[in-house]
Amino acid sequence: MTNLKLLQADVVSFFDAAGLLYKYSTDAIKEDNYADAAKYYTTAMINFALDVELALKYILLKNEKVFNNERNIAELYELLPNNDKELIKKVLKSFISSQEDQFIDESIRKLNKTFLNWTYFHEYPRDIDVNFFLIFSTVICQIVINDQF
């Protein structure tokens, strides 16, 4: 049995680490230090992706849903109960320009295998809306951190 409090603490830790790495990357860009910027940015995105997966698994476990141990944000999101998806969409809509559920659903589908994409992003093209991904990551993780499910 998974300890939900421990998993929730992991979400907090990875979210804090990802945020700090993202800040380091933006600071490095301001100083024209692109080698460090790339290093911190890539690591931040990997941490955000892993954190979203942990957060989604937390929500699923809390709802006693069964899922495969896969790293696929889109599929994990699809397994969420409808009321949890609606809460996520409601919060997301206050941070994004499009208020259409179809836009949100399509953007989440594009996050399919995000962890893998960011891990190997130099090897093939990315099809990820980074702004949506960062907002989605923040919303999901903050909902879990604040135990709003």
C-alpha positions in Angstrom: 0.0 0.0 0.0 1.3 3.4 -1.0 1.7 6.0 1.8 -0.3 8.9 0.5 1.3 11.4 2.9 4.7 10.4 1.7 3.7 10.6 -2.0 2.2 14.1 -1.3 5.5 15.1 0.4 7.3 13.9 -2.8 5.1 16.1 -4.9 6.1 19.1 -2.7 9.8 18.3 -3.0 9.8 17.8 -6.7 7.7 20.9 -7.3 10.1 23.0 -5.2 13.1 21.5 -6.9 11.7 22.1 -10.4 10.7 25.7 -9.5 14.2 26.4 -8.2 15.9 24.9 -11.3 13.5 26.9 -13.6 14.5 30.1 -11.7 18.2 29.2 -12.2 17.6 28.7 -15.9 16.0 32.1 -16.3 18.7 33.8 -14.2 21.4 32.1 -16.4 19.7 33.4 -19.6 19.7 36.9 -18.2 23.5 36.6 -17.8 23.9 35.1 -21.3 25.1 31.8 -19.8 23.3 29.5 -22.2 25.1 26.3 -21.2 23.8 26.6 -17.6 20.5 27.8 -18.8 20.0 24.7 -20.9 21.2 22.4 -18.1 18.8 23.9 -15.6 15.9 24.3 -18.0 16.0 20.7 -19.1 16.4 19.4 -15.6 13.5 21.6 -14.4 11.2 20.3 -17.2 12.0 16.7 -16.3 11.3 17.4 -12.6 8.0 19.2 -13.5 7.0 16.2 -15.7 7.8 13.7 -13.0 6.0 15.8 -10.4 2.8 15.9 -12.5 3.0 12.1 -12.8 3.4 11.7 -9.1 0.5 14.2 -8.4 -1.8 12.4 -10.8 -1.0 9.1 -9.2 -1.6 10.6 -5.8 -5.1 11.7 -7.0 -5.8 8.3 -8.5 -4.7 6.4 -5.4 -6.7 8.7 -3.2 -9.7 7.8 -5.3 -8.8 4.1 -5.1 -8.4 3.9 -8.8 -6.2 1.2 -10.4 -3.6 2.1 -13.0 -0.5 0.7 -14.6 2.9 2.0 -13.4 3.4 4.0 -16.6 4.8 7.4 -17.2 2.1 8.9 -19.3 0.6 12.1 -18.1 -2.3 12.1 -20.7 -3.4 8.5 -19.8 -3.1 9.1 -16.1 -5.2 12.3 -16.5 -7.9 10.3 -18.5 -8.2 7.9 -15.5 -9.2 10.7 -13.1 -12.8 10.9 -12.0 -14.8 13.4 -14.0 -15.3 15.7 -11.0 -11.5 15.9 -10.5 -11.0 16.7 -14.1 -13.6 19.4 -13.9 -11.9 21.0 -10.9 -8.5 21.0 -12.7 -10.1 22.5 -15.8 -11.9 25.2 -13.7 -8.6 26.2 -12.1 -6.7 26.0 -15.4 -9.1 28.4 -17.1 -8.2 31.2 -14.7 -4.6 31.0 -15.9 -4.9 30.4 -19.7 -6.4 32.4 -22.5 -8.7 29.7 -24.0 -11.8 28.8 -21.9 -12.7 25.9 -24.2 -12.6 22.4 -22.7 -11.5 21.1 -26.2 -8.4 23.2 -26.0 -7.5 21.9 -22.6 -8.2 18.3 -23.5 -6.1 18.6 -26.7 -3.2 20.3 -24.8 -3.3 17.5 -22.2 -3.2 14.8 -24.9 -0.1 16.5 -26.3 1.6 15.9 -22.9 1.6 12.2 -23.7 4.9 10.8 -22.6 6.2 14.2 -21.5 8.7 12.8 -19.1 10.3 10.8 -21.9 10.1 13.7 -24.3 12.0 16.0 -21.9 14.5 13.3 -21.1 15.4 12.8 -24.7 14.3 16.1 -26.2 17.5 16.6 -28.2 16.9 13.4 -30.1 13.5 14.2 -31.7 11.3 17.3 -32.1 9.1 18.3 -29.2 5.4 18.9 -29.6 4.8 20.4 -26.2 3.3 23.8 -25.4 5.7 24.8 -22.6 3.5 27.6 -21.2 0.5 25.3 -20.9 2.7 22.5 -19.5 4.1 24.9 -16.8 0.6 26.1 -15.9 -0.8 22.6 -15.9 2.1 21.4 -13.7 1.6 24.2 -11.2 -2.2 23.7 -11.0 -2.1 19.9 -10.6 0.7 20.1 -8.0 -0.8 22.9 -6.0 -4.1 21.1 -5.8 -2.4 18.0 -4.5 -0.1 20.0 -2.1 -3.1 21.8 -0.7 -5.1 18.6 -0.6 -8.0 20.0 -2.5 -9.3 16.6 -3.7 
